[in-house]
Amino acid sequence: MGNVAISDQGNSPGVVTNNALTGICLDQARTYDLCEQFRIATSSGVAEDLREFIDATSPTNVGAQGALNDELTKEQLSNISRRLTALRRGQNLTLLSGLSLNYGNERITADMFDQLLQDNASGGSAGSGFGKNQEWFISGKIGGGSQDETLYETGFGFDSYALTIGSDYRFEHKGLMGWALGYGQTNMNIDRQRGGMDVGNYNGTFYGSYYPSDDSYIDAIGVITLSNYEMQRRVVFGTTDVTAKGDTDSTGYAISIGGGYDFARKGFTSTLNARLDYLRTAIGGYQETNAGSYNIAINKQQVSQLVSTLGAQLRYALGYSWGVLVPHFNVSWLHQFQGDANKVEGYFLIDPNTQFSFETNSPSANYYVLALGTSATFADGVSSYIQYETTVAQDNLTVWNVAAGLRFEW
């Protein structure tokens, strides 16, 4: 927020906090510590003092609630999407299917690399088909990411993990349907030791896939979510050092519809795909505790996203005496149709009649995901992979991924 005057910060948490406190603390009889510190900062004549105080007391952490919950929901969509990709390639399930290592808020698992060489490889083992129409699977991930501080939201770093188990039934070569249960958790730490947030997400999923031809597919995924949030907002200014605590829950759902087509020639296979995802979450209102006059109440929120993805993958199978090596490159363009910032309403508990309303960050309208990696499948049925992935042109967000893993048939 630096040298930007509070009056020039738009409809940000800083502006509405300043306006609210001006009204609340106008009455000199109000001797709350919040008002006393506000009067000191205001009367000092030093603009930086007021900026620091407003920065310390503004609820800039609220915008992260919807963002982190959406990431966990996307994890479940991605877990199931990777499962459908594996099934389209006619693979048996593995004990480590889907497990990965990831340090950004998007990740790739072993299923994406399983038997990429099918019908294209000239040596080694290309895997085997289904032994049964009914299958069980387990998939998971660990990851993380960070966001830069803006006028509307605090900067933070986070790590997360997610686990999914489920079962599906294949209708010969025409398609499949299935269900899954998942759990994910994200732990977020606000920059400058200003608090944090823990989000737990339970979800149930139903999904299906239809194969119009051997080279094409249509997927549909539906997810229902239930999340809980535990928040800490540390207020540090002058002699004040308190931590406001809050907790709430949310319910939501997500729908994903997509499809793609494979083009194969000799050792090369390219896949073009498109997908449309809609996510909607209702976050319950809550009141902070533990921070005296600095406690804030936040009203119920509605958060939604409508995102399209257009992608392409190019892979090439190299056959050797020990098995098959498959380098690959992925590129995807993501477009956010609902580009408006979310609006948040609330008030300081010492004066419920003085309501405020501010905006969160506007989502990136367009950004890209690039990935480069290779997989290896050995004659004994073991496969391994490694991949680097990064997002490009995503506002205020830094994401990079390194994924590696092993696969064993069972």
C-alpha positions in Angstrom: 0.0 0.0 0.0 3.2 2.1 0.4 2.8 5.8 -0.6 -0.7 5.6 -1.9 -3.1 7.9 -0.1 -6.0 6.2 1.6 -8.5 8.4 -0.3 -7.0 7.1 -3.6 -7.4 3.4 -2.8 -10.8 2.9 -4.4 -13.4 0.6 -2.6 -10.6 -1.2 -0.7 -10.7 -2.5 2.9 -8.4 0.5 3.8 -10.8 3.1 2.5 -13.9 1.6 4.2 -12.1 1.0 7.5 -11.0 4.6 7.6 -14.5 5.8 6.8 -16.1 3.5 9.4 -13.6 4.5 12.1 -14.1 8.2 11.3 -17.8 7.8 12.1 -17.4 5.4 15.1 -14.7 7.4 16.9 -16.1 10.9 16.2 -17.7 10.7 19.7 -14.9 11.6 22.1 -16.7 9.7 24.8 -15.8 6.4 23.1 -12.6 5.4 24.8 -12.1 2.1 23.2 -8.4 1.3 22.4 -9.3 1.1 18.7 -10.6 4.7 18.8 -7.8 6.0 21.0 -5.2 4.6 18.5 -7.1 5.9 15.5 -7.2 9.5 17.0 -3.5 9.3 17.7 -2.7 8.2 14.1 -5.1 10.8 12.7 -3.9 13.8 14.8 -0.2 13.1 14.3 -0.1 14.9 11.0 2.0 12.2 9.5 0.2 10.4 6.7 2.3 7.3 7.0 1.1 6.8 10.6 -2.5 6.7 9.5 -1.7 4.4 6.6 0.1 2.0 9.0 -2.8 2.0 11.4 -5.4 1.4 8.7 -3.2 -1.3 7.2 -3.0 -3.0 10.6 -6.8 -3.0 11.3 -8.2 -3.6 7.9 -9.7 -7.1 7.2 -7.6 -7.7 4.1 -7.5 -11.4 4.9 -11.1 -12.0 4.0 -10.6 -12.3 0.3 -8.5 -15.4 0.8 -11.4 -17.4 2.1 -13.1 -17.9 -1.3 -9.8 -18.1 -3.2 -8.4 -20.9 -1.0 -11.7 -22.8 -0.9 -12.0 -22.6 -4.7 -8.4 -24.1 -5.0 -9.4 -27.1 -2.9 -12.5 -27.6 -5.1 -10.4 -27.4 -8.2 -8.1 -30.0 -6.7 -11.0 -32.5 -6.6 -12.0 -31.6 -10.2 -8.4 -32.2 -11.3 -8.2 -35.5 -9.4 -11.2 -36.8 -11.1 -10.2 -35.4 -14.5 -6.8 -37.3 -14.2 -8.7 -40.4 -13.3 -10.8 -40.2 -16.4 -7.7 -39.6 -18.5 -6.1 -42.8 -17.1 -9.3 -44.8 -17.8 -9.4 -43.6 -21.4 -6.0 -45.1 -21.8 -7.3 -48.5 -20.6 -5.0 -48.7 -17.6 -5.2 -50.9 -14.5 -5.2 -48.9 -11.2 -2.1 -48.7 -9.2 -1.3 -48.3 -5.5 0.3 -44.9 -6.1 -2.1 -43.7 -8.8 -2.4 -39.9 -8.7 0.0 -39.2 -5.9 2.4 -36.3 -6.6 4.7 -33.7 -5.2 3.7 -30.1 -6.0 4.8 -26.6 -4.7 2.1 -24.5 -6.4 -1.7 -24.3 -6.4 -2.0 -26.6 -9.4 -0.3 -30.1 -9.7 0.2 -33.1 -12.0 0.1 -36.8 -10.9 1.3 -40.1 -12.1 -2.0 -40.9 -13.9 -1.2 -38.2 -16.4 1.9 -40.1 -17.4 0.7 -43.7 -17.3 1.2 -45.5 -20.7 1.3 -42.4 -22.9 2.8 -44.6 -25.5 -0.3 -46.8 -26.0 -0.6 -47.7 -29.7 2.4 -45.5 -30.5 5.4 -47.2 -28.8 7.8 -49.5 -30.7 9.3 -51.2 -27.7 9.0 -52.1 -24.0 5.7 -52.7 -22.2 2.7 -50.6 -23.1 0.6 -51.7 -20.2 -2.5 -53.8 -20.0 -6.3 -53.3 -20.2 -8.9 -53.7 -17.6 -9.3 -56.9 -15.8 -12.7 -55.9 -14.4 -15.3 -53.3 -15.2 -15.5 -52.2 -11.6 -12.4 -50.4 -10.2 -11.3 -48.6 -7.1 -8.8 -45.8 -6.9 -6.9 -43.5 -4.6 -5.2 -40.2 -5.6 -3.7 -37.3 -3.8 -1.4 -34.3 -3.9 0.7 -31.9 -1.8 1.3 -28.4 -3.0 1.6 -24.7 -2.2 1.7 -21.1 -3.6 1.8 -17.4 -2.8 0.0 -14.2 -3.5 1.4 -10.7 -3.6 -0.1 -8.0 -1.3 -2.5 -5.6 -3.0 -4.8 -2.7 -1.9 -7.6 -5.2 -1.6 -6.0 -8.4 -0.2 -3.1 -9.3 2.1 -0.1 -11.1 0.7 0.3 -14.7 1.9 1.9 -18.1 1.3 0.2 -21.4 1.6 0.6 -25.1 1.4 -2.0 -27.7 0.9 -2.8 -31.4 0.4 -5.7 -33.4 -0.9 -6.7 -37.0 -1.0 -9.5 -38.7 -3.1 -10.8 -42.3 -3.0 -13.5 -43.6 -5.3 -14.9 -46.3 -7.6 -16.1 -46.4 -11.2 -17.8 -48.8 -13.6 -16.8 -49.1 -17.3 -19.4 -49.8 -19.9 -17.2 -51.7 -22.3 -15.7 -49.2 -24.8 -18.6 -46.6 -24.7 -17.9 -44.8 -21.4 -18.0 -45.0 -17.7 -19.5 -43.5 -14.5 -18.3 -43.3 -10.9 -18.2 -41.6 -7.6 -15.5 -40.3 -5.2 -15.0 -38.8 -1.8 -12.3 -36.4 -1.0 -10.7 -34.3 1.7 -8.3 -31.4 1.3 -6.6 -28.9 3.6 -4.9 -25.6 3.1 -2.7 -23.8 5.7 -2.1 -20.1 4.9 0.3 -17.7 6.6 -0.2 -14.0 6.1 2.9 -11.9 5.2 4.7 -10.0 8.0 3.4 -12.4 10.6 -0.1 -10.9 10.5 -2.0 -14.1 11.1 -3.2 -17.0 9.0 -6.0 -19.3 8.0 -6.7 -23.0 7.9 -9.3 -24.4 5.5 -10.6 -28.0 5.5 -12.7 -29.2 2.6 -14.8 -32.3 2.4 -16.3 -33.2 -1.0 -18.4 -35.8 -2.8 -18.2 -36.3 -6.6 -20.2 -38.0 -9.3 -18.7 -38.2 -12.8 -19.0 -39.9 -16.2 -17.4 -40.1 -19.5 -18.7 -40.9 -23.0 -16.5 -42.0 -26.0 -18.1 -41.0 -29.3 -15.1 -42.7 -31.0 -11.8 -44.3 -30.2 -10.1 -40.9 -30.4 -12.6 -38.6 -28.8 -14.3 -38.2 -25.4 -16.8 -36.1 -23.5 -16.5 -35.7 -19.7 -18.9 -34.4 -17.0 -18.0 -33.9 -13.3 -20.2 -32.7 -10.4 -18.8 -31.9 -7.0 -20.5 -30.9 -3.7 -18.3 -29.4 -1.0 -18.5 -28.6 2.7 -15.6 -26.5 4.1 -14.6 -25.1 7.5 -12.3 -22.1 8.2 -10.3 -21.1 11.2 -8.8 -17.6 10.9 -6.3 -15.4 12.9 -5.9 -11.7 12.1 -3.1 -10.1 14.0 -3.4 -6.4 14.7 0.0 -4.7 15.5 0.3 -1.0 15.9 2.1 1.2 18.5 1.6 -0.6 21.9 -1.2 -2.7 20.5 -0.6 -6.4 19.6 -3.7 -8.5 19.6 -5.0 -11.4 17.5 -8.6 -11.6 16.4 -9.9 -15.1 15.9 -12.8 -16.3 13.8 -14.3 -19.5 12.4 -17.1 -20.3 9.9 -18.3 -22.9 7.4 -19.2 -22.9 3.7 -21.2 -25.1 1.3 -20.7 -25.1 -2.5 -20.8 -27.0 -5.7 -18.8 -27.3 -9.0 -19.7 -28.5 -12.4 -17.2 -29.3 -15.1 -18.0 -30.3 -18.8 -15.2 -31.0 -21.3 -14.0 -33.0 -24.2 -11.0 -33.7 -26.4 -9.6 -35.4 -29.4 -6.3 -37.4 -30.0 -4.2 -37.2 -33.1 -1.6 -40.0 -33.5 1.1 -40.4 -36.2 4.0 -42.8 -35.8 5.5 -42.0 -32.4 3.8 -38.7 -31.9 0.4 -38.1 -30.2 -1.2 -34.7 -29.8 -4.4 -34.1 -27.8 -6.6 -31.0 -28.1 -9.0 -30.4 -25.2 -11.5 -27.9 -24.0 -13.3 -27.6 -20.6 -15.8 -25.3 -18.9 -15.8 -25.1 -15.1 -18.4 -23.4 -12.8 -17.8 -23.1 -9.1 -20.1 -21.5 -6.5 -19.6 -21.2 -2.7 -21.7 -19.7 0.1 -19.5 -18.7 3.0 -21.3 -18.2 6.4 -21.0 -15.0 8.3 -19.0 -14.8 11.5 -17.9 -12.6 14.4 -14.3 -12.4 15.6 -13.3 -12.8 19.2 -10.2 -12.3 21.4 -9.2 -8.8 20.1 -11.5 -6.5 22.1 -12.5 -3.3 20.2 -10.6 -4.5 17.1 -13.0 -7.5 16.5 -14.9 -7.4 13.2 -18.0 -9.2 12.0 -18.2 -10.4 8.3 -21.6 -11.1 6.7 -22.4 -14.0 4.5 -20.5 -14.1 1.2 -21.3 -15.6 -2.2 -18.3 -16.5 -4.4 -18.5 -17.9 -7.9 -16.2 -18.6 -10.9 -16.8 -19.5 -14.5 -13.6 -20.6 -16.2 -12.8 -22.0 -19.6 -9.7 -24.0 -20.5 -8.3 -24.7 -24.0 -5.3 -26.9 -24.0 -3.0 -29.0 -26.1 -0.5 -31.8 -25.3 2.3 -33.1 -27.5 4.1 -36.3 -26.6 6.5 -38.7 -28.3 7.2 -42.3 -27.5 10.8 -43.6 -27.7 11.2 -47.4 -27.5 14.3 -48.9 -25.9 15.3 -52.4 -24.8 14.5 -51.5 -21.2 11.1 -49.9 -21.9 9.6 -46.7 -23.3 10.5 -43.0 -22.6 7.8 -40.4 -23.4 8.8 -36.7 -23.3 5.8 -34.3 -23.4 4.8 -30.7 -23.5 1.5 -29.1 -22.3 0.1 -25.7 -22.8 -3.3 -24.4 -21.6 -5.1 -21.1 -21.9 -7.5 -20.3 -19.0 -10.2 -17.5 -19.3 -12.2 -16.2 -16.4 -15.7 -15.1 -17.6 -16.9 -13.6 -14.3 -14.2 -11.0 -13.9 -15.7 -8.8 -11.2 -14.3 -8.6 -7.7 -16.3 -10.1 -4.9 -18.0 -7.7 -2.4 -17.7 -8.2 1.3 -19.8 -6.6 4.0 -19.2 -6.3 7.7 -18.8 -4.0 10.7 -16.8 -3.4 13.9 -18.5 -5.2 16.8 -18.3 -2.0 19.0 -20.8 -0.3 16.5 -23.0 -2.8 14.5 -24.9 0.2 13.0 -21.8 1.4 11.1 -21.6 -1.1 8.2 -18.9 -1.2 5.6 -18.5 -2.9 2.2 -15.3 -3.5 0.3 -14.0 -5.4 -2.7 -11.5 -8.2 -3.0 -9.0 -8.7 -5.8 -10.4 -9.1 -9.3 -9.5 -12.5 -10.8 -7.1 -12.7 -13.7 -9.1 -12.6 -16.9 -6.6 -14.7 -18.8 -3.5 -16.7 -17.9 -1.6 -19.7 -19.2 -0.2 -23.0 -17.8 2.9 -24.5 -19.3 4.3 -27.9 -18.5 7.4 -29.9 -19.6 8.3 -33.4 -18.5 9.0 -37.0 -19.4 7.8 -40.4 -18.3 9.4 -43.8 -18.4 7.7 -47.2 -18.5 9.8 -50.3 -17.9 9.2 -53.8 -19.1 8.4 -55.1 -15.6 5.4 -52.7 -15.3 7.1 -50.0 -13.3 6.8 -46.4 -14.6 8.2 -43.1 -13.4 7.9 -39.5 -14.3 9.1 -36.0 -13.6 7.6 -32.7 -14.7 8.0 -28.9 -14.3 4.9 -26.7 -14.6 4.4 -22.9 -14.2 1.6 -20.4 -14.7 2.2 -17.3 -16.8 0.5 -13.9 -16.7 -1.6 -14.6 -13.6 -2.1 -11.4 -11.6 -0.5 -11.2 -8.2 -0.1 -15.0 -8.0 3.2 -17.0 -8.2 2.8 -20.7 -9.1 5.4 -23.3 -9.9 5.3 -27.0 -9.7 7.7 -29.9 -9.7 6.1 -33.3 -9.9 7.7 -36.7 -9.7 6.5 -40.2 -8.9 6.5 -43.9 -9.5 3.8 -46.3 -10.6 3.5 -50.0 -9.8 0.9 -52.4 -11.3 -1.0 -54.5 -8.8 
